[in-house]
């Protein structure tokens, strides 16, 4: 079967990969000249990479890890020490380490909380661990039920000390969802904590050894084309054209550079586009269907990713860092954490500005000036004084609509991969799967879409065979 997939991000690529495995022919359509969607990367005029986001891989990403293994590229992940590292704003230039011992779950995480002595008191640790216990005992269903609360509301209901929120969960919420605890559904960070608590290496972090576009997306694309599929760049979807019965007749692709529009026909069609783009391209006839109407409750969150190249080393920490800054979320010195970006003498900090809703329309200069003021607090020994480190260059990458905004109540708006339209499916981390808006969620959504397609075609074939076998011999 020919399957047209609109969207060349991780969801669309993963869908294509697993359709090839099932014996089908995917045609992956990417509107831009670079694969990856929310993990896309580009080279600047100096040959340095800059990315859409700071992408960390976790041990609790089973579908991503399986995909890398199936592609034979697992060795491209550079695993770091099993720890979570937080800046201490009240002690500039110092860090708090939650080192996770190599012992069975959930005791490994609980031990890491208990043995970290420079952030929380013993009473706060006890209340923190006690508050998390229902997620351990009652599992994912309990976590899903907490979608009616914001994280801050849930913490207060559990009697968790306010300082645990300010010291840990503000940073964790911004890292996971790009919004603050009072705005995020409790389900999101609890899902992550549940995985970390239940899996021995769930919270262990890795970085790719190079750009996501080359080191992750291209191998998936090569797998698809080697399996008989197609990857088409600069092929933006203009319209989803319907048959009279509401099924998809064809995709209409927008012609670029003076070329005419193109009709692309297939047996099955998949949207692996962001939910905001899908809503814009939604056929009018579908907007009356409750399945599609609930998508109005989903919209992407603004995200800003920053790259700053300095004339000297600012840190020697080979890890992801939680800034605990009001302006910034997580960051890493990519000249240390990433093999391809390595520089023994100079730092390249990659940082996430979050929440970004008040900054997305500001100029790059305003954003960088504010970021540098925050970095002076994190690196006073290098960025203050008589001989501060110099910023050699920077890149600001704005994504006005990134992963879906995971506020309370959003779970009810997330659709399945199989739609009421018999030849139309969805992929994307906003669709219903347990890993939420993340790289893992995108990969899993693509896999689930491919499985749904394969299962539907198999069921149709079985039904047709059964009907044929029931006919009288003369009719055959």
Phi, psi and omega in degrees: 000140173275129180235116178270125183241115179270108180127118182254032172276192183298323181296312180294319179294317179296319177301314178299318181299313183283337172290321174301316179300329181273002176091015181256174184243097179276147171239105183271124184250118178248129185288333184259186179261017179218139177278161170121335182059244183283359172244016181295153179218155182223161173259140177272187184295342178264000182086009178271142181277145167223147194237162177291331181204167175271106192255110176254140179256139181247154174298337179273029176247069188297324182287322175296315181295322177295318179299314180299321179294318180294330178276350181075030183233024180300332182288356177278352175272130177256102184282139182255172176306141181283091183198158169244132189238127182241137169292153174249096183303328180283349177228078186307135179086003179243164188224152172250132182249126166259090181276127185262116181288158181273070178229166185300152174286151358271007187292337181296315180288318179298322177293322180295324177293316184293326187267358175272113191256000187247014177235313187239150173282169179297322179295318179296321177297318181297313180295324178298308181296319180295321179296327181280344189300321178302326179293329178286314187283317188263349169075199190294330180296320175299316180300316179297322182293340182278005179295344180282350180247149165286163179300318181297319177297318180296316179301318181291322177297327181276357181073021179283134184302143180302329182291332176298322177296308184292326183278326189240307192282335172299313179295318182294319180297316180295324180290320185277324192229352179071013176226169187273164184301329180286348182251341187266144174297137178300334182300326188291298179296331178291326175299314179297313180297323179298317178293318180297322182287327187264347182241130187303319181245023184299324183266005177287140189246143175226156171240149171296156179274008179190198184288144178300326181298314183277318191270345180237305186290318183297319176299325177293316179300318179297321179299316180297312182291323177294335178270009177099357178275183180231148170238118181244121178268164179051045182231071183286139176283127179261322185202144170262107185268133187254155167280167178303331181275004177092353174283167183280127175273313177193165168268136173257118182264137181286129176284135180252155176055043177084359180280152180289159173297158185234137174269127177241119179254150178206176176275325182227148180232142181229134167262115171247026179274160173302153183299326180295322179290318179300320180297324179292322184269002183299125176301141182305321182299327182282339186293346177272354183272126182307323179305315182276332179299325183291345176295340179297341177277003180241138172207153183287152179264140177289140181222142175234126177249136186240143175232124182232120179260125182250166183270004179204171177284134176257339182204162174239019184273121181265075186189169169281140182236138175265116189289329188057029176268150176294331185264319188256156177254248179267160176205167177206150171273098186291344176289349178249316189281339187239124185303314184290334182265008188299139174212114185289345188246340187224146180267147165233105179273131171249127187226154174249125175268121182203146350296148188252002187299329180272359184241345189298333180262000179279161181289158177301322182296318178297318181295315181293320179299316179294322179295318180297325177295321177292321181293333176298331177283328181278327183231060184297330182289342182250331188250001175237173179094194187280334184229068183289155174297146182259139174278112183284319179193169179208161172225136176244121180247113181259134173238097184300331177225102181260222178300160185296147180287113190268061177279166181304140178089357184287336183304323181293343182263353183279125185273160169288167178287330178270127183258172175291348178273121192299332182244027181224130184229165180239145169221150182147150185293347176284341179288165188286114172198162194282350186256011165060204185277089185203172174299318178299317178297321178296313180298314181296320180298320177296320178295316181295322177297316179298320178295319179298319178297311181298320180293320180295318180293322178294319179295319179297319179295318180296317180296318180296320180294320180295318179297317180296318183290338181276347181287150174300150183305321182295330180287335179276000000 
